[in-house]
């Protein structure tokens, strides 16, 4: 199994969101999938972030 790494930051000003950046591997967040290193997904922070990293699922509240 390939390693999966992501970097998550919070921002968005008046519309808070999570920015999930691919470091290595394939990840799914907010119903979108990304696999290119440096690619970023923007996920609204209205609810906990559900992040799928390979076979692992992480929930960030």
mmCIF file of the N, C-alpha and C atoms, coordinates in Angstrom:
data_MODEL
# 
_entry.id   MODEL 
# 
loop_
_atom_site.group_PDB 
_atom_site.id 
_atom_site.type_symbol 
_atom_site.label_atom_id 
_atom_site.label_alt_id 
_atom_site.label_comp_id 
_atom_site.label_asym_id 
_atom_site.label_entity_id 
_atom_site.label_seq_id 
_atom_site.pdbx_PDB_ins_code 
_atom_site.Cartn_x 
_atom_site.Cartn_y 
_atom_site.Cartn_z 
_atom_site.occupancy 
_atom_site.B_iso_or_equiv 
_atom_site.pdbx_formal_charge 
_atom_site.auth_seq_id 
_atom_site.auth_comp_id 
_atom_site.auth_asym_id 
_atom_site.auth_atom_id 
_atom_site.pdbx_PDB_model_num 
ATOM 1   N N  . UNK A 1 1  ? 0.843   -1.163 0.000  1.00 0.00 ? 1  UNK A N  1 
ATOM 2   C CA . UNK A 1 1  ? 0.000   0.000  0.000  1.00 0.00 ? 1  UNK A CA 1 
ATOM 3   C C  . UNK A 1 1  ? 0.895   1.235  0.000  1.00 0.00 ? 1  UNK A C  1 
ATOM 4   N N  . UNK A 1 2  ? 0.586   2.213  -0.848 1.00 0.00 ? 2  UNK A N  1 
ATOM 5   C CA . UNK A 1 2  ? 1.366   3.445  -0.935 1.00 0.00 ? 2  UNK A CA 1 
ATOM 6   C C  . UNK A 1 2  ? 1.041   4.358  0.238  1.00 0.00 ? 2  UNK A C  1 
ATOM 7   N N  . UNK A 1 3  ? 2.026   5.105  0.709  1.00 0.00 ? 3  UNK A N  1 
ATOM 8   C CA . UNK A 1 3  ? 1.757   6.050  1.797  1.00 0.00 ? 3  UNK A CA 1 
ATOM 9   C C  . UNK A 1 3  ? 0.877   7.193  1.305  1.00 0.00 ? 3  UNK A C  1 
ATOM 10  N N  . UNK A 1 4  ? 0.086   7.753  2.200  1.00 0.00 ? 4  UNK A N  1 
ATOM 11  C CA . UNK A 1 4  ? -0.781  8.879  1.882  1.00 0.00 ? 4  UNK A CA 1 
ATOM 12  C C  . UNK A 1 4  ? -0.505  9.976  2.898  1.00 0.00 ? 4  UNK A C  1 
ATOM 13  N N  . UNK A 1 5  ? -0.243  11.172 2.408  1.00 0.00 ? 5  UNK A N  1 
ATOM 14  C CA . UNK A 1 5  ? 0.015   12.303 3.288  1.00 0.00 ? 5  UNK A CA 1 
ATOM 15  C C  . UNK A 1 5  ? -0.770  13.501 2.780  1.00 0.00 ? 5  UNK A C  1 
ATOM 16  N N  . UNK A 1 6  ? -1.342  14.278 3.712  1.00 0.00 ? 6  UNK A N  1 
ATOM 17  C CA . UNK A 1 6  ? -2.077  15.480 3.350  1.00 0.00 ? 6  UNK A CA 1 
ATOM 18  C C  . UNK A 1 6  ? -1.764  16.574 4.349  1.00 0.00 ? 6  UNK A C  1 
ATOM 19  N N  . UNK A 1 7  ? -1.917  17.809 3.907  1.00 0.00 ? 7  UNK A N  1 
ATOM 20  C CA . UNK A 1 7  ? -1.736  18.969 4.775  1.00 0.00 ? 7  UNK A CA 1 
ATOM 21  C C  . UNK A 1 7  ? -3.084  19.685 4.814  1.00 0.00 ? 7  UNK A C  1 
ATOM 22  N N  . UNK A 1 8  ? -3.614  19.939 6.016  1.00 0.00 ? 8  UNK A N  1 
ATOM 23  C CA . UNK A 1 8  ? -4.910  20.595 6.168  1.00 0.00 ? 8  UNK A CA 1 
ATOM 24  C C  . UNK A 1 8  ? -4.709  21.939 6.850  1.00 0.00 ? 8  UNK A C  1 
ATOM 25  N N  . UNK A 1 9  ? -5.240  22.995 6.244  1.00 0.00 ? 9  UNK A N  1 
ATOM 26  C CA . UNK A 1 9  ? -5.233  24.312 6.865  1.00 0.00 ? 9  UNK A CA 1 
ATOM 27  C C  . UNK A 1 9  ? -6.656  24.839 6.879  1.00 0.00 ? 9  UNK A C  1 
ATOM 28  N N  . UNK A 1 10 ? -6.921  25.802 7.752  1.00 0.00 ? 10 UNK A N  1 
ATOM 29  C CA . UNK A 1 10 ? -8.247  26.394 7.879  1.00 0.00 ? 10 UNK A CA 1 
ATOM 30  C C  . UNK A 1 10 ? -8.150  27.848 7.446  1.00 0.00 ? 10 UNK A C  1 
ATOM 31  N N  . UNK A 1 11 ? -9.132  28.311 6.712  1.00 0.00 ? 11 UNK A N  1 
ATOM 32  C CA . UNK A 1 11 ? -9.139  29.700 6.260  1.00 0.00 ? 11 UNK A CA 1 
ATOM 33  C C  . UNK A 1 11 ? -10.479 30.041 5.660  1.00 0.00 ? 11 UNK A C  1 
ATOM 34  N N  . UNK A 1 12 ? -10.490 31.010 4.772  1.00 0.00 ? 12 UNK A N  1 
ATOM 35  C CA . UNK A 1 12 ? -11.722 31.354 4.079  1.00 0.00 ? 12 UNK A CA 1 
ATOM 36  C C  . UNK A 1 12 ? -12.388 32.631 4.545  1.00 0.00 ? 12 UNK A C  1 
ATOM 37  N N  . UNK A 1 13 ? -11.904 33.264 5.612  1.00 0.00 ? 13 UNK A N  1 
ATOM 38  C CA . UNK A 1 13 ? -12.481 34.524 6.068  1.00 0.00 ? 13 UNK A CA 1 
ATOM 39  C C  . UNK A 1 13 ? -13.928 34.387 6.498  1.00 0.00 ? 13 UNK A C  1 
ATOM 40  N N  . UNK A 1 14 ? -14.834 35.086 5.794  1.00 0.00 ? 14 UNK A N  1 
ATOM 41  C CA . UNK A 1 14 ? -16.265 35.081 6.155  1.00 0.00 ? 14 UNK A CA 1 
ATOM 42  C C  . UNK A 1 14 ? -16.932 33.745 5.865  1.00 0.00 ? 14 UNK A C  1 
ATOM 43  N N  . UNK A 1 15 ? -16.310 32.931 5.018  1.00 0.00 ? 15 UNK A N  1 
ATOM 44  C CA . UNK A 1 15 ? -16.849 31.615 4.668  1.00 0.00 ? 15 UNK A CA 1 
ATOM 45  C C  . UNK A 1 15 ? -15.795 30.575 5.049  1.00 0.00 ? 15 UNK A C  1 
ATOM 46  N N  . UNK A 1 16 ? -15.728 30.203 6.333  1.00 0.00 ? 16 UNK A N  1 
ATOM 47  C CA . UNK A 1 16 ? -14.682 29.279 6.799  1.00 0.00 ? 16 UNK A CA 1 
ATOM 48  C C  . UNK A 1 16 ? -14.673 27.980 6.003  1.00 0.00 ? 16 UNK A C  1 
ATOM 49  N N  . UNK A 1 17 ? -13.462 27.512 5.719  1.00 0.00 ? 17 UNK A N  1 
ATOM 50  C CA . UNK A 1 17 ? -13.324 26.264 4.983  1.00 0.00 ? 17 UNK A CA 1 
ATOM 51  C C  . UNK A 1 17 ? -11.991 25.607 5.347  1.00 0.00 ? 17 UNK A C  1 
ATOM 52  N N  . UNK A 1 18 ? -11.896 24.346 4.965  1.00 0.00 ? 18 UNK A N  1 
ATOM 53  C CA . UNK A 1 18 ? -10.659 23.587 5.104  1.00 0.00 ? 18 UNK A CA 1 
ATOM 54  C C  . UNK A 1 18 ? -9.995  23.552 3.732  1.00 0.00 ? 18 UNK A C  1 
ATOM 55  N N  . UNK A 1 19 ? -8.699  23.755 3.690  1.00 0.00 ? 19 UNK A N  1 
ATOM 56  C CA . UNK A 1 19 ? -7.928  23.566 2.471  1.00 0.00 ? 19 UNK A CA 1 
ATOM 57  C C  . UNK A 1 19 ? -7.113  22.303 2.679  1.00 0.00 ? 19 UNK A C  1 
ATOM 58  N N  . UNK A 1 20 ? -7.372  21.292 1.878  1.00 0.00 ? 20 UNK A N  1 
ATOM 59  C CA . UNK A 1 20 ? -6.698  20.005 2.010  1.00 0.00 ? 20 UNK A CA 1 
ATOM 60  C C  . UNK A 1 20 ? -5.752  19.856 0.821  1.00 0.00 ? 20 UNK A C  1 
ATOM 61  N N  . UNK A 1 21 ? -4.464  19.764 1.099  1.00 0.00 ? 21 UNK A N  1 
ATOM 62  C CA . UNK A 1 21 ? -3.453  19.677 0.045  1.00 0.00 ? 21 UNK A CA 1 
ATOM 63  C C  . UNK A 1 21 ? -2.836  18.286 0.009  1.00 0.00 ? 21 UNK A C  1 
ATOM 64  N N  . UNK A 1 22 ? -2.743  17.729 -1.184 1.00 0.00 ? 22 UNK A N  1 
ATOM 65  C CA . UNK A 1 22 ? -2.120  16.422 -1.372 1.00 0.00 ? 22 UNK A CA 1 
ATOM 66  C C  . UNK A 1 22 ? -0.606  16.581 -1.236 1.00 0.00 ? 22 UNK A C  1 
ATOM 67  N N  . UNK A 1 23 ? 0.002   15.780 -0.388 1.00 0.00 ? 23 UNK A N  1 
ATOM 68  C CA . UNK A 1 23 ? 1.451   15.722 -0.301 1.00 0.00 ? 23 UNK A CA 1 
ATOM 69  C C  . UNK A 1 23 ? 1.926   14.473 -1.037 1.00 0.00 ? 23 UNK A C  1 
ATOM 70  N N  . UNK A 1 24 ? 1.228   13.355 -0.796 1.00 0.00 ? 24 UNK A N  1 
ATOM 71  C CA . UNK A 1 24 ? 1.575   12.088 -1.449 1.00 0.00 ? 24 UNK A CA 1 
ATOM 72  C C  . UNK A 1 24 ? 0.371   11.165 -1.398 1.00 0.00 ? 24 UNK A C  1 
ATOM 73  N N  . UNK A 1 25 ? 0.113   10.440 -2.462 1.00 0.00 ? 25 UNK A N  1 
ATOM 74  C CA . UNK A 1 25 ? -0.971  9.462  -2.497 1.00 0.00 ? 25 UNK A CA 1 
ATOM 75  C C  . UNK A 1 25 ? -2.273  10.069 -2.997 1.00 0.00 ? 25 UNK A C  1 
ATOM 76  N N  . UNK A 1 26 ? -3.373  9.348  -2.764 1.00 0.00 ? 26 UNK A N  1 
ATOM 77  C CA . UNK A 1 26 ? -4.703  9.775  -3.181 1.00 0.00 ? 26 UNK A CA 1 
ATOM 78  C C  . UNK A 1 26 ? -5.560  9.993  -1.956 1.00 0.00 ? 26 UNK A C  1 
ATOM 79  N N  . UNK A 1 27 ? -6.300  11.113 -1.926 1.00 0.00 ? 27 UNK A N  1 
ATOM 80  C CA . UNK A 1 27 ? -7.167  11.393 -0.783 1.00 0.00 ? 27 UNK A CA 1 
ATOM 81  C C  . UNK A 1 27 ? -8.519  11.858 -1.278 1.00 0.00 ? 27 UNK A C  1 
ATOM 82  N N  . UNK A 1 28 ? -9.519  11.705 -0.418 1.00 0.00 ? 28 UNK A N  1 
ATOM 83  C CA . UNK A 1 28 ? -10.871 12.150 -0.707 1.00 0.00 ? 28 UNK A CA 1 
ATOM 84  C C  . UNK A 1 28 ? -11.334 13.032 0.442  1.00 0.00 ? 28 UNK A C  1 
ATOM 85  N N  . UNK A 1 29 ? -11.877 14.203 0.111  1.00 0.00 ? 29 UNK A N  1 
ATOM 86  C CA . UNK A 1 29 ? -12.398 15.130 1.114  1.00 0.00 ? 29 UNK A CA 1 
ATOM 87  C C  . UNK A 1 29 ? -13.559 15.892 0.500  1.00 0.00 ? 29 UNK A C  1 
ATOM 88  N N  . UNK A 1 30 ? -14.644 16.005 1.237  1.00 0.00 ? 30 UNK A N  1 
ATOM 89  C CA . UNK A 1 30 ? -15.794 16.749 0.740  1.00 0.00 ? 30 UNK A CA 1 
ATOM 90  C C  . UNK A 1 30 ? -16.389 16.175 -0.524 1.00 0.00 ? 30 UNK A C  1 
ATOM 91  N N  . UNK A 1 31 ? -16.240 14.884 -0.738 1.00 0.00 ? 31 UNK A N  1 
ATOM 92  C CA . UNK A 1 31 ? -16.793 14.242 -1.924 1.00 0.00 ? 31 UNK A CA 1 
ATOM 93  C C  . UNK A 1 31 ? -15.923 14.359 -3.168 1.00 0.00 ? 31 UNK A C  1 
ATOM 94  N N  . UNK A 1 32 ? -14.763 14.998 -3.051 1.00 0.00 ? 32 UNK A N  1 
ATOM 95  C CA . UNK A 1 32 ? -13.840 15.147 -4.184 1.00 0.00 ? 32 UNK A CA 1 
ATOM 96  C C  . UNK A 1 32 ? -12.574 14.348 -3.922 1.00 0.00 ? 32 UNK A C  1 
ATOM 97  N N  . UNK A 1 33 ? -11.947 13.868 -4.988 1.00 0.00 ? 33 UNK A N  1 
ATOM 98  C CA . UNK A 1 33 ? -10.724 13.081 -4.874 1.00 0.00 ? 33 UNK A CA 1 
ATOM 99  C C  . UNK A 1 33 ? -9.582  13.816 -5.568 1.00 0.00 ? 33 UNK A C  1 
ATOM 100 N N  . UNK A 1 34 ? -8.400  13.749 -4.954 1.00 0.00 ? 34 UNK A N  1 
ATOM 101 C CA . UNK A 1 34 ? -7.214  14.388 -5.527 1.00 0.00 ? 34 UNK A CA 1 
ATOM 102 C C  . UNK A 1 34 ? -6.021  13.459 -5.343 1.00 0.00 ? 34 UNK A C  1 
ATOM 103 N N  . UNK A 1 35 ? -5.088  13.495 -6.307 1.00 0.00 ? 35 UNK A N  1 
ATOM 104 C CA . UNK A 1 35 ? -3.918  12.631 -6.198 1.00 0.00 ? 35 UNK A CA 1 
ATOM 105 C C  . UNK A 1 35 ? -2.635  13.280 -6.700 1.00 0.00 ? 35 UNK A C  1 
ATOM 106 N N  . UNK A 1 36 ? -2.711  14.493 -7.204 1.00 0.00 ? 36 UNK A N  1 
ATOM 107 C CA . UNK A 1 36 ? -1.524  15.184 -7.709 1.00 0.00 ? 36 UNK A CA 1 
ATOM 108 C C  . UNK A 1 36 ? -0.879  15.970 -6.578 1.00 0.00 ? 36 UNK A C  1 
ATOM 109 N N  . UNK A 1 37 ? 0.396   15.723 -6.267 1.00 0.00 ? 37 UNK A N  1 
ATOM 110 C CA . UNK A 1 37 ? 1.052   16.489 -5.208 1.00 0.00 ? 37 UNK A CA 1 
ATOM 111 C C  . UNK A 1 37 ? 0.904   17.995 -5.445 1.00 0.00 ? 37 UNK A C  1 
ATOM 112 N N  . UNK A 1 38 ? 0.490   18.712 -4.405 1.00 0.00 ? 38 UNK A N  1 
ATOM 113 C CA . UNK A 1 38 ? 0.261   20.146 -4.493 1.00 0.00 ? 38 UNK A CA 1 
ATOM 114 C C  . UNK A 1 38 ? -1.176  20.524 -4.811 1.00 0.00 ? 38 UNK A C  1 
ATOM 115 N N  . UNK A 1 39 ? -1.974  19.557 -5.277 1.00 0.00 ? 39 UNK A N  1 
ATOM 116 C CA . UNK A 1 39 ? -3.380  19.822 -5.583 1.00 0.00 ? 39 UNK A CA 1 
ATOM 117 C C  . UNK A 1 39 ? -4.122  20.106 -4.282 1.00 0.00 ? 39 UNK A C  1 
ATOM 118 N N  . UNK A 1 40 ? -5.031  21.095 -4.314 1.00 0.00 ? 40 UNK A N  1 
ATOM 119 C CA . UNK A 1 40 ? -5.765  21.479 -3.111 1.00 0.00 ? 40 UNK A CA 1 
ATOM 120 C C  . UNK A 1 40 ? -7.260  21.321 -3.311 1.00 0.00 ? 40 UNK A C  1 
ATOM 121 N N  . UNK A 1 41 ? -7.914  20.806 -2.286 1.00 0.00 ? 41 UNK A N  1 
ATOM 122 C CA . UNK A 1 41 ? -9.369  20.714 -2.269 1.00 0.00 ? 41 UNK A CA 1 
ATOM 123 C C  . UNK A 1 41 ? -9.873  21.722 -1.248 1.00 0.00 ? 41 UNK A C  1 
ATOM 124 N N  . UNK A 1 42 ? -10.936 22.435 -1.581 1.00 0.00 ? 42 UNK A N  1 
ATOM 125 C CA . UNK A 1 42 ? -11.546 23.394 -0.652 1.00 0.00 ? 42 UNK A CA 1 
ATOM 126 C C  . UNK A 1 42 ? -12.856 22.791 -0.180 1.00 0.00 ? 42 UNK A C  1 
ATOM 127 N N  . UNK A 1 43 ? -12.981 22.633 1.153  1.00 0.00 ? 43 UNK A N  1 
ATOM 128 C CA . UNK A 1 43 ? -14.160 21.999 1.734  1.00 0.00 ? 43 UNK A CA 1 
ATOM 129 C C  . UNK A 1 43 ? -14.771 22.952 2.759  1.00 0.00 ? 43 UNK A C  1 
ATOM 130 N N  . UNK A 1 44 ? -16.055 23.327 2.624  1.00 0.00 ? 44 UNK A N  1 
ATOM 131 C CA . UNK A 1 44 ? -16.685 24.216 3.596  1.00 0.00 ? 44 UNK A CA 1 
ATOM 132 C C  . UNK A 1 44 ? -16.582 23.646 5.017  1.00 0.00 ? 44 UNK A C  1 
ATOM 133 N N  . UNK A 1 45 ? -16.398 24.539 5.994  1.00 0.00 ? 45 UNK A N  1 
ATOM 134 C CA . UNK A 1 45 ? -16.228 24.110 7.391  1.00 0.00 ? 45 UNK A CA 1 
ATOM 135 C C  . UNK A 1 45 ? -17.531 24.182 8.171  1.00 0.00 ? 45 UNK A C  1 
ATOM 136 N N  . UNK A 1 46 ? -18.657 24.055 7.505  1.00 0.00 ? 46 UNK A N  1 
ATOM 137 C CA . UNK A 1 46 ? -19.957 24.075 8.184  1.00 0.00 ? 46 UNK A CA 1 
ATOM 138 C C  . UNK A 1 46 ? -20.176 22.823 9.027  1.00 0.00 ? 46 UNK A C  1 
ATOM 139 N N  . UNK A 1 47 ? -19.433 21.790 8.746  1.00 0.00 ? 47 UNK A N  1 
ATOM 140 C CA . UNK A 1 47 ? -19.561 20.526 9.467  1.00 0.00 ? 47 UNK A CA 1 
ATOM 141 C C  . UNK A 1 47 ? -18.176 19.914 9.606  1.00 0.00 ? 47 UNK A C  1 
ATOM 142 N N  . UNK A 1 48 ? -18.028 18.858 10.416 1.00 0.00 ? 48 UNK A N  1 
ATOM 143 C CA . UNK A 1 48 ? -16.707 18.235 10.549 1.00 0.00 ? 48 UNK A CA 1 
ATOM 144 C C  . UNK A 1 48 ? -16.167 17.778 9.190  1.00 0.00 ? 48 UNK A C  1 
ATOM 145 N N  . UNK A 1 49 ? -14.854 17.817 9.056  1.00 0.00 ? 49 UNK A N  1 
ATOM 146 C CA . UNK A 1 49 ? -14.193 17.387 7.827  1.00 0.00 ? 49 UNK A CA 1 
ATOM 147 C C  . UNK A 1 49 ? -14.005 15.876 7.861  1.00 0.00 ? 49 UNK A C  1 
ATOM 148 N N  . UNK A 1 50 ? -14.514 15.181 6.871  1.00 0.00 ? 50 UNK A N  1 
ATOM 149 C CA . UNK A 1 50 ? -14.325 13.739 6.729  1.00 0.00 ? 50 UNK A CA 1 
ATOM 150 C C  . UNK A 1 50 ? -13.281 13.549 5.644  1.00 0.00 ? 50 UNK A C  1 
ATOM 151 N N  . UNK A 1 51 ? -12.127 13.029 6.027  1.00 0.00 ? 51 UNK A N  1 
ATOM 152 C CA . UNK A 1 51 ? -10.979 12.925 5.133  1.00 0.00 ? 51 UNK A CA 1 
ATOM 153 C C  . UNK A 1 51 ? -10.605 11.461 4.993  1.00 0.00 ? 51 UNK A C  1 
ATOM 154 N N  . UNK A 1 52 ? -10.609 10.956 3.751  1.00 0.00 ? 52 UNK A N  1 
ATOM 155 C CA . UNK A 1 52 ? -10.240 9.567  3.485  1.00 0.00 ? 52 UNK A CA 1 
ATOM 156 C C  . UNK A 1 52 ? -8.825  9.540  2.927  1.00 0.00 ? 52 UNK A C  1 
ATOM 157 N N  . UNK A 1 53 ? -7.932  8.891  3.654  1.00 0.00 ? 53 UNK A N  1 
ATOM 158 C CA . UNK A 1 53 ? -6.531  8.766  3.261  1.00 0.00 ? 53 UNK A CA 1 
ATOM 159 C C  . UNK A 1 53 ? -6.245  7.300  3.057  1.00 0.00 ? 53 UNK A C  1 
ATOM 160 N N  . UNK A 1 54 ? -6.355  6.839  1.815  1.00 0.00 ? 54 UNK A N  1 
ATOM 161 C CA . UNK A 1 54 ? -6.188  5.413  1.556  1.00 0.00 ? 54 UNK A CA 1 
ATOM 162 C C  . UNK A 1 54 ? -7.248  4.637  2.327  1.00 0.00 ? 54 UNK A C  1 
ATOM 163 N N  . UNK A 1 55 ? -6.839  3.634  3.122  1.00 0.00 ? 55 UNK A N  1 
ATOM 164 C CA . UNK A 1 55 ? -7.800  2.832  3.866  1.00 0.00 ? 55 UNK A CA 1 
ATOM 165 C C  . UNK A 1 55 ? -8.244  3.479  5.179  1.00 0.00 ? 55 UNK A C  1 
ATOM 166 N N  . UNK A 1 56 ? -7.701  4.644  5.527  1.00 0.00 ? 56 UNK A N  1 
ATOM 167 C CA . UNK A 1 56 ? -8.019  5.309  6.800  1.00 0.00 ? 56 UNK A CA 1 
ATOM 168 C C  . UNK A 1 56 ? -9.004  6.447  6.574  1.00 0.00 ? 56 UNK A C  1 
ATOM 169 N N  . UNK A 1 57 ? -9.892  6.639  7.544  1.00 0.00 ? 57 UNK A N  1 
ATOM 170 C CA . UNK A 1 57 ? -10.830 7.745  7.515  1.00 0.00 ? 57 UNK A CA 1 
ATOM 171 C C  . UNK A 1 57 ? -10.593 8.579  8.763  1.00 0.00 ? 57 UNK A C  1 
ATOM 172 N N  . UNK A 1 58 ? -10.417 9.900  8.584  1.00 0.00 ? 58 UNK A N  1 
ATOM 173 C CA . UNK A 1 58 ? -10.162 10.806 9.692  1.00 0.00 ? 58 UNK A CA 1 
ATOM 174 C C  . UNK A 1 58 ? -11.269 11.851 9.722  1.00 0.00 ? 58 UNK A C  1 
ATOM 175 N N  . UNK A 1 59 ? -11.833 12.106 10.907 1.00 0.00 ? 59 UNK A N  1 
ATOM 176 C CA . UNK A 1 59 ? -12.839 13.144 11.044 1.00 0.00 ? 59 UNK A CA 1 
ATOM 177 C C  . UNK A 1 59 ? -12.248 14.253 11.896 1.00 0.00 ? 59 UNK A C  1 
ATOM 178 N N  . UNK A 1 60 ? -12.285 15.478 11.379 1.00 0.00 ? 60 UNK A N  1 
ATOM 179 C CA . UNK A 1 60 ? -11.756 16.637 12.086 1.00 0.00 ? 60 UNK A CA 1 
ATOM 180 C C  . UNK A 1 60 ? -12.922 17.560 12.404 1.00 0.00 ? 60 UNK A C  1 
ATOM 181 N N  . UNK A 1 61 ? -13.121 17.842 13.685 1.00 0.00 ? 61 UNK A N  1 
ATOM 182 C CA . UNK A 1 61 ? -14.234 18.716 14.083 1.00 0.00 ? 61 UNK A CA 1 
ATOM 183 C C  . UNK A 1 61 ? -13.748 20.112 14.330 1.00 0.00 ? 61 UNK A C  1 
# 
